[in-house]
Amino acid sequence: MKNELHIGFDDTDSLKGSCTTHLATIIVHEIFDQVDFLDFPNLIRLNPNIPHKTRGNGAVALRIIGENSDLESVRELVIKTVNNMARLDDENTNPGIAFLTNTIPKEIKQFSLRAMWDVISIPEAEKFNSFSNIDLIKLGNGRGIIGALGAIGNQLKDDFTYEHLSYRLPENFGTKRKIDRESILVADKATPLTFSNVDYEYNSVMITPRGADPVFSGIRGETPEEVMKAWNLVKSLEEIAMLMVYRTNQHTNQHFPKDFVIVQLKPHRSAIVHGVVSKTPHYIEGSHLIFSIKDDTGEIDCAAYEPTKRFRGELSNLAIGDNITVFGGIRPAEEKHPMTINVERLRVDSLVKMTSHENPFCDNCNARLKSAGKNKGFKCQKCSTVYRDKKQIKKELPRNISLKEYLPPIIAHRHLTKPIERENQNNKNKQIRKSEVKRIMKLLLDFKNES
């Protein structure tokens, strides 16, 4: 009898290097001929505001089906591979592995949704060890079980995207990535269903990371075929070790599932907050833009930090009284700064009218009148005519901001930020055919033998 096995793991990497998807791709190579995959490997980005995350706070889930004996050998292989490859020399690396057999309980699905926006403790995750179909493995302090369970519980039933990942040879880790930049521009223009390959506004290529991790490139898009097509147009100038396509929640805004009032905000949460601008935007040291909003429950500072570039200039046009919706992560209070919303995107819902008052014109010579004194009306400096009944002219000033949603440039996007290109795109309810998963994964895995 065959059973399903959902495998989740997280926190195997560190800021010094390594990558959870790299480890997962190696495992896929080892087990592909032994079991059937129910889905592409899933890359699940969790709450990006967690302070102890490495880079993108990403966990991986593998969903397979097979005979019990094969599944048992897969378990052993996963545990062995994580032990051998995780950066256990780094005290901040605390891997966790979760194995879940057959049906995913609703409690795990709810846990996963919460892991997208909230802070979850290790004991909260450990309680699932009591479930008969769940087995948790902890290394170090085992913090990775939070992400492992979060990945398993997120079956990407709502919006999702794909990422094509290519990996470097070990001898190239830590060196500058060698790639033909022009080929990236060609690939970008030829594949309209990919996105965020290039930030043309700031002339920056986005598909190649800059760290010491094993990833050579990551191409994101709406279908596996489109991201593979883009990769085939990219010219790598170094040998590539492996390829894989992940189905993922990247660029879906999934970390913004609910609204909060200001009094409910807590450090490190991701939140949507509706409010009225209560303090005028101003720049502080470091070229960060700060303003405040209020609702019926309180007031809080909001910040557009320097890396968001022109986003700061756009938000600097807000005025006291404007109604806005802020999407962002909650930074805890520090010695010099109160608790603050790190603004990731902002929607302007309504704008106050801004006006100025000007003196009227002379009826005789059309010159601008001057005040003749308090309660004495106006006097023309040119022809000396006095007007006691004229009033100042009220003039509405243009606002250099519109009723729309504002986003930072692509270079400042987080992994979960939904870009402009995806504004009207949602892949919810799109079916994943197991036969297509197998065909595409085999194509990718065979690349290893051809390189």
C-alpha positions as a printed Julia matrix, in Angstrom:
451×3 Matrix{Float64}:
   0.0     0.0     0.0
   1.28    3.44   -0.92
   1.21    6.42    1.42
   1.83   10.11    1.02
   4.75   11.69    2.83
   5.15   15.43    3.24
   8.7    16.43    4.18
   9.47   19.91    5.45
  12.82   21.37    6.46
  14.17   24.78    7.34
  17.09   26.68    8.88
  19.78   24.56    7.23
  21.64   27.57    5.81
  23.45   30.52    7.34
  24.67   33.98    6.42
  28.04   32.33    5.72
  26.6    30.26    2.89
  24.59   27.14    2.03
  20.96   27.2     0.91
  17.9    25.18    1.89
  16.75   24.78   -1.74
  20.21   23.51   -2.7
  19.99   20.82   -0.04
  16.44   19.98   -1.16
  17.49   19.68   -4.81
  20.24   17.23   -3.85
  17.65   15.15   -1.98
  15.32   15.25   -5.01
  18.14   13.85   -7.16
  18.6    10.98   -4.73
  14.94    9.95   -4.35
  13.33   10.81   -7.71
  13.49    7.27   -9.11
  12.37    5.73   -5.82
   9.05    7.56   -5.26
   6.49    9.66   -7.13
   6.27   13.41   -6.6
   2.81   14.87   -6.01
   4.01   18.39   -6.76
   7.1    20.35   -7.65
   9.28   21.02   -4.63
   7.6    23.85   -2.71
   9.57   26.91   -1.62
   7.57   28.64    1.1
   8.6    32.1     2.23
   7.55   32.78    5.81
   7.2    36.02    7.8
  10.06   38.19    6.46
  10.25   40.23    9.67
  11.55   37.42   11.9
  14.81   38.74   13.42
  16.73   35.43   13.43
  16.09   34.56    9.77
  19.03   34.17    7.39
  18.18   35.86    4.08
  14.71   35.19    2.73
  13.22   33.08    5.54
  12.4    30.29    3.1
  11.48   26.71    4.0
  11.04   23.76    1.64
   8.4    21.03    1.39
   8.69   17.86   -0.69
   5.43   15.97   -1.3
   5.83   12.35   -2.38
   3.96    9.05   -2.51
   5.45    5.57   -2.3
   5.63    2.2    -0.59
   6.27    2.31    3.15
   9.7     0.71    2.77
  10.72    3.35    0.23
   9.35    6.16    2.37
  11.34    4.89    5.35
  14.57    4.95    3.36
  13.7     8.49    2.19
  13.31    9.56    5.83
  16.73    8.17    6.66
  18.29    9.87    3.63
  16.75   13.26    4.5
  17.97   13.13    8.1
  21.45   12.05    7.0
  21.67   14.73    4.28
  20.54   17.53    6.59
  23.06   16.4     9.23
  25.85   16.32    6.65
  25.06   19.52    4.72
  23.48   21.96    7.17
  25.78   24.7     8.49
  25.86   23.26   12.0
  29.15   25.09   12.59
  27.1    28.29   12.79
  25.4    28.75   16.17
  22.55   30.56   14.43
  21.76   27.53   12.24
  19.19   25.33   13.98
  17.69   22.91   11.45
  14.31   21.31   11.82
  12.74   18.49    9.82
   9.07   17.53    9.79
   7.62   14.32    8.37
   3.85   14.14    7.94
   2.09   11.06    6.6
  -1.03   11.32    4.42
  -3.68   13.93    5.37
  -2.48   17.33    6.55
  -4.48   18.27    9.67
  -6.34   21.59    9.65
  -4.29   22.64   12.69
  -1.11   22.46   10.58
  -2.72   24.5     7.81
  -3.75   27.16   10.33
  -0.25   27.1    11.85
   1.21   27.65    8.39
  -1.02   30.64    7.66
   0.01   32.23   10.94
   3.7    31.58   10.2
   3.32   33.93    7.23
   2.76   37.02    9.38
   3.31   36.27   13.08
   6.07   35.23   15.47
   5.78   31.59   16.55
   7.73   29.97   19.38
   9.48   26.59   19.28
   7.16   25.13   21.99
   4.14   26.04   19.85
   5.59   23.94   17.03
   6.7    21.11   19.33
   3.13   20.39   20.41
   2.5    18.82   16.99
   4.8    15.96   17.99
   1.73   14.54   19.73
  -0.04   14.04   16.39
   0.16   10.4    15.35
   1.11   11.16   11.72
   3.77   13.8    12.47
   7.42   13.29   13.38
   9.65   16.26   14.21
  13.46   16.17   14.14
  15.4    18.97   15.86
  19.06   19.91   15.48
  20.59   22.62   17.65
  17.67   24.31   19.37
  15.4    22.99   16.61
  13.99   26.36   15.6
  13.73   25.06   12.03
  10.71   22.9    12.92
   8.61   26.09   12.79
   9.44   26.64    9.14
   9.33   22.91    8.36
   5.73   22.68    9.59
   4.9    26.01    7.96
   6.1    24.68    4.6
   4.17   21.42    4.9
   0.94   23.19    5.83
   1.07   25.63    2.92
  -0.11   23.64   -0.1
  -0.27   26.79   -2.25
  -4.02   26.59   -2.73
  -4.17   30.35   -3.25
  -1.94   32.39   -5.54
   1.49   30.96   -6.39
   4.41   31.43   -8.77
   7.39   29.4    -9.98
  11.12   29.89   -9.64
  13.74   28.24  -11.83
  16.93   27.83   -9.81
  20.37   26.98  -11.14
  23.21   25.96   -8.82
  26.96   26.46   -8.94
  29.8    23.99   -8.73
  31.26   23.91   -5.18
  34.6    25.3    -6.37
  32.79   28.47   -7.5
  31.01   29.18   -4.21
  31.91   32.63   -2.94
  33.24   33.89   -6.28
  31.62   36.42   -8.59
  28.94   34.88  -10.8
  29.87   34.84  -14.49
  26.89   35.54  -16.73
  26.21   37.31  -20.02
  24.22   40.37  -18.97
  22.82   41.04  -22.45
  21.36   37.53  -22.58
  19.35   38.31  -19.44
  17.81   41.33  -21.17
  16.97   39.17  -24.2
  15.41   36.49  -21.98
  13.38   39.08  -20.09
  11.87   40.57  -23.24
  11.15   37.12  -24.74
   9.26   35.78  -21.71
   6.39   38.08  -20.69
   5.2    35.59  -18.07
   8.41   36.03  -16.09
   8.88   39.06  -13.86
  11.41   41.0   -11.81
  14.37   39.76  -13.87
  15.74   43.27  -14.31
  15.16   46.57  -12.54
  15.37   48.87  -15.55
  14.77   51.92  -13.36
  18.05   51.34  -11.51
  19.83   49.32  -14.22
  20.19   46.26  -12.01
  20.03   42.56  -12.93
  17.92   40.71  -10.36
  18.28   37.02  -11.25
  21.76   36.55   -9.77
  22.22   36.74   -5.99
  25.33   38.34   -4.55
  26.11   36.13   -1.58
  28.3    33.07   -1.1
  25.39   30.63   -1.37
  25.25   27.9    -4.05
  22.53   29.57   -6.15
  23.74   30.84   -9.52
  20.44   32.28  -10.73
  16.75   32.44   -9.93
  14.14   33.23  -12.59
  10.58   33.84  -11.42
   7.39   33.53  -13.42
   3.84   32.3   -13.8
   4.47   28.86  -15.35
   7.25   26.26  -15.2
   7.53   26.35  -18.98
   8.09   30.11  -19.05
  10.84   30.15  -16.42
  12.57   27.25  -18.2
  12.32   29.09  -21.52
  13.92   32.15  -19.94
  16.75   30.05  -18.49
  17.45   28.53  -21.9
  17.98   32.04  -23.28
  20.38   33.05  -20.51
  24.07   32.49  -21.24
  25.96   31.27  -18.21
  29.72   31.82  -18.43
  30.47   29.18  -15.81
  29.56   25.51  -15.54
  26.27   24.8   -13.77
  25.86   21.87  -11.39
  22.08   21.39  -11.13
  18.7    22.85  -12.06
  15.31   22.73  -10.36
  11.92   24.44  -10.58
  10.09   25.28   -7.36
   6.44   26.13   -6.93
   6.32   28.93   -4.41
   4.36   31.66   -2.65
   6.93   34.27   -3.68
   5.53   37.59   -4.93
   1.96   36.85   -3.8
   1.65   39.22   -0.79
   0.75   36.15    1.26
   2.33   37.73    4.34
  -0.45   40.32    4.38
  -3.58   38.27    5.11
  -5.28   40.52    7.65
  -5.89   44.05    8.86
  -4.87   45.35   12.28
  -5.72   48.44   14.27
  -2.71   50.2    15.74
  -3.22   48.97   19.3
  -2.95   45.35   18.03
   0.47   45.8    16.44
   3.35   43.78   17.89
   7.04   43.64   16.96
   7.99   41.52   13.93
   4.44   41.01   12.69
   3.45   41.7     9.09
   0.4    43.93    9.07
  -2.07   45.93    7.02
  -3.03   49.14    8.83
  -5.6    51.75    7.79
  -5.0    55.22    9.16
  -4.92   58.97    8.71
  -1.61   60.77    8.28
  -1.03   62.59   11.56
   2.53   63.9    11.2
   4.07   65.37    8.05
   6.69   63.2     6.28
  10.25   64.28    7.01
  13.73   62.9     6.45
  16.01   61.8     9.28
  19.68   60.86    9.44
  20.45   58.13    6.92
  17.99   59.6     4.38
  15.1    57.6     5.81
  11.6    59.08    5.47
   9.41   59.13    8.58
   5.73   60.04    9.02
   2.97   59.02   11.41
  -0.56   57.66   11.07
  -3.35   57.36   13.59
  -6.63   55.5    13.99
  -9.19   55.32   16.79
  -6.84   53.17   18.89
  -3.53   54.99   18.66
  -0.7    56.48   16.62
   2.46   54.94   15.14
   5.48   56.03   13.1
   5.93   54.72    9.56
   9.28   54.56    7.76
  10.35   54.29    4.14
  14.03   53.46    4.5
  16.84   54.63    2.23
  17.07   51.38    0.18
  13.52   52.0    -1.11
  14.94   54.89   -3.23
  12.29   56.92   -5.09
   9.51   55.36   -2.98
  10.54   57.82   -0.26
  10.07   60.77   -2.58
   6.6    59.61   -3.56
   5.51   59.18    0.05
   7.02   62.54    1.01
   4.03   64.12   -0.76
   1.59   62.79    1.84
  -0.09   65.41    4.02
  -1.79   65.44    7.39
  -5.37   64.23    6.94
  -4.73   61.88    4.01
  -6.38   58.47    4.42
  -3.95   55.67    3.59
  -3.45   51.92    3.96
   0.03   50.84    4.98
   1.46   47.36    4.35
   4.59   46.57    6.33
   6.53   44.84    9.06
   6.59   46.08   12.64
  10.02   47.11   13.9
  10.35   46.99   17.69
  11.03   50.13   19.68
  14.69   51.03   20.13
  16.49   53.5    22.36
  16.18   56.34   19.85
  13.07   55.25   17.93
   9.55   54.1    18.88
   7.89   51.03   17.38
   7.66   51.69   13.65
   5.99   50.24   10.55
   8.6    49.42    7.89
   6.5    50.38    4.86
   6.64   47.81    2.02
   3.75   49.2     0.0
   1.19   51.95    0.53
  -2.25   52.67   -0.87
  -3.63   56.2    -0.93
  -7.39   55.98   -0.24
  -8.3    59.68   -0.09
  -6.48   63.01   -0.13
  -7.19   66.19    1.79
  -7.57   69.35   -0.26
  -4.67   71.74    0.14
  -5.38   75.41   -0.46
  -3.64   78.77   -0.49
  -5.06   82.3    -0.14
  -4.02   85.1    -2.48
  -4.88   88.78   -2.54
  -7.36   89.82   -5.26
  -6.57   92.01   -8.29
  -7.33   95.69   -8.9
 -10.35   96.22  -11.17
  -8.71   99.24  -12.79
  -5.14   98.18  -13.55
  -5.18   94.44  -12.81
  -2.33   94.75  -10.32
  -2.19   92.5    -7.26
  -3.67   94.35   -4.27
  -1.97   94.79   -0.92
  -3.62   94.72    2.48
  -4.71   98.16    3.62
  -4.51   97.07    7.26
  -6.57   94.98    9.61
 -10.28   95.14    8.65
  -9.48   97.95    6.16
  -9.68   95.9     2.97
  -7.16   96.13    0.14
  -5.3    98.94   -1.62
  -3.76   99.08   -5.07
  -0.15  100.21   -4.86
  -0.29  101.32   -8.5
  -3.42  103.48   -8.69
  -4.2   103.87   -4.95
  -7.76  102.52   -5.29
  -9.07  101.08   -2.01
 -11.44   98.08   -1.93
 -13.24   97.38    1.33
 -15.5    94.55    0.04
 -12.94   92.34   -1.71
 -11.81   89.08   -0.07
  -8.76   86.89   -0.52
  -8.98   84.36   -3.34
  -8.97   80.73   -2.15
  -6.95   78.53   -4.51
  -6.78   74.73   -4.47
  -3.23   73.47   -4.78
  -2.28   70.44   -6.88
  -1.29   67.3    -4.98
   1.76   65.46   -6.31
   0.35   62.11   -5.21
  -2.56   60.05   -6.56
  -5.26   57.67   -5.36
  -3.38   54.46   -6.09
  -0.98   51.9    -4.63
   2.71   52.78   -4.36
   5.56   50.27   -4.39
   9.33   50.61   -4.03
  11.48   49.8    -7.08
  12.2    46.14   -7.82
  15.65   46.32   -6.2
  13.91   46.95   -2.86
  11.25   44.23   -3.17
  11.12   41.42   -0.64
  10.59   37.81   -1.74
   6.87   38.02   -0.99
   6.25   41.48   -2.5
   3.69   41.28   -5.3
   5.15   43.39   -8.14
   3.27   45.65  -10.53
   3.6    43.02  -13.29
   1.49   40.65  -11.19
  -1.11   43.22  -10.16
  -3.93   41.46  -12.04
  -2.43   37.96  -11.89
  -3.61   35.19   -9.56
  -2.92   31.49  -10.07
  -5.43   30.33   -7.45
  -7.2    27.06   -8.32
  -4.84   26.23  -11.2
  -4.47   22.47  -11.26
  -1.08   20.79  -10.87
  -0.94   17.61  -12.95
   1.28   14.91  -11.48
   2.3    13.7   -14.95
   3.52   17.2   -15.88
   5.4    17.49  -12.6
   7.21   14.23  -13.31
   8.01   15.14  -16.93
   9.42   18.58  -16.11
  11.34   17.44  -13.05
  12.95   14.64  -15.08
  14.06   17.14  -17.72
  15.68   19.26  -15.03
  17.33   16.35  -13.26
  18.75   14.99  -16.51
  20.64   18.26  -16.92
  23.13   16.98  -14.37
  24.12   14.15  -16.68
  24.51   16.44  -19.7
  26.63   19.17  -18.13
